[in-house]
Amino acid sequence: MPYDGTLVLDYLQKTHESRLLTEREKHLIGLAVTLTRGCQVCTRGRIEKARAAGIDDETLNSLVGIVSAVNAGVAAATAREAFRTAADAQQGDCVDLCSPGSSVGR
């Protein structure tokens, strides 16, 4: 079955219908998400839309720095926890540690 992007487009439309955030906030959040997910095509599109909405490159570069720092912190914390559990003699399988009901690492 070929890819159907309808669901994604529906989510994006619903997101942009929210009146709780400004258009500027929506653009910055969208860009932060695409940077984190690593989609270059989506990130380029988000940058173009943000620029068209009047957000300058200084602000966009600041956002990139913040996103990078937050993601680096998450990666470091994840690695630290993995090293801790790897050293634990009573470590369970990842299935146990990562199951929805587990509070380990959260």
N, C-alpha and C positions, 0 to 999 in steps of 0.2 A: 504494500500500500504506500503511495507517495506521501511525503510530508504535508501536513495540513497545519498551517500557521494560524488558523482561526482562533484557537484557544489563547495563544499568546497575544494576538491583537486585541481580543476581548479583555484580557487582564490589563494590558496597557491602557486601553480606553477607560476602564473603570478607575485605574490609578489616576489618570489625568482629570477625571470628573470630580475628584475630591476637592472640597472647598476649604479644607482644614489647613492646607499648605499653599504657599504662594507658588506661582509659576517658577520663580527663581529657585525656590527650595526643591521643587519637583525635578528641575533640570539638574541640580547639584546631586541630589540623591540618586537619580537615574545614572548619572556619570559615575558616581562612586560604586554603584552596583556593577556596571559593565567593566570598570577597571578591575574590581575584585574577581569577577567571573573570568576575565581574560579574553573577552571577545573584542578583537581589534576593529572589526566592521561596526559593531554596535557602539564602541567607544568613539570611533570617528564620527558616526552619526550624532551621538550625544554632544560631542564637542561642537560640531557644526550648528546644532540646534541651540546650544547654550550661547554661542557667539551671536547667533541671529537674535536671541532674546536680550542681548546687551550685556552679557557676562563677559568681562575682560579676561585676557590670558593670565594676568597676575592672579586673579581669583581662581581660575581653573588650575594653574600650577600649584597654588596653595592647597587646593583640594587634593591634587595628586600626592602631595607631600603627606597630608593627613591620612589619606587612604593607605599609602605605603607604610606609614608608621604603625597604624592600627593592624594591618595585615602582618607586618613583621612581629608585632607583639603577640598576636594570636599564634603565629607559626612557632615562636620561641616557647610560648606556654604549652603548646601542644607537644613539642619535642621534649620539653622538661618533664611533662607528665608521662610521656612514653618511656623515657629513660628511667623514671621512678618505677613504673609498673614492670618494666623489663627486669629490673633488679629485684623485684618482689618475688620471693620464692612461691608465694601462694597465688600468683597471677592466674586469672581465668582467661578463657579464650576471648578474642576481640568481640565475638558475638555477645558474650555476657557483659563486657564492659561498654559496648556501644548500643546495647538494646534500649528501646524507648523508655523502659521502666527504670533503668539504671541511673543513679545520681552521681556516679563516679565521674570526675573530671568536669562536672557542670557547676 
